[in-house]
């Protein structure tokens, strides 16, 4: 596991990381194209609401496709406990936050 973490940290772009671990980036890239946010912004340390929302959406989408929490965390440069937290709060966000629900529906269902 430590080798994968070091590998993710050594990559400057998502495409470089994807090529090294041989994962298909198409779902992530299509989600990001819909939102107009780059993978570099997702992997940044910024806590802007729009970026955090996209991290939550991407994390939950990827874990539902069978990817492990640790690998999702590596892709978005967060740890697995953050991904677990995202999975725990998404239902409440979808229920009580209309702006998040609108963003989620636009990204996932289009």
Secondary structure, DSSP 8 states (H G I E B T S, - for coil): -HHHHHHHHH-SSHHHHHHHHT---HHHHHHHHHHT--HHHHHSS---HHHHHHHHHHHHHHHHTT--HHHHHHHHT--HHHHHHHHHHHHHHHHH-HHHHHHHHHHH--
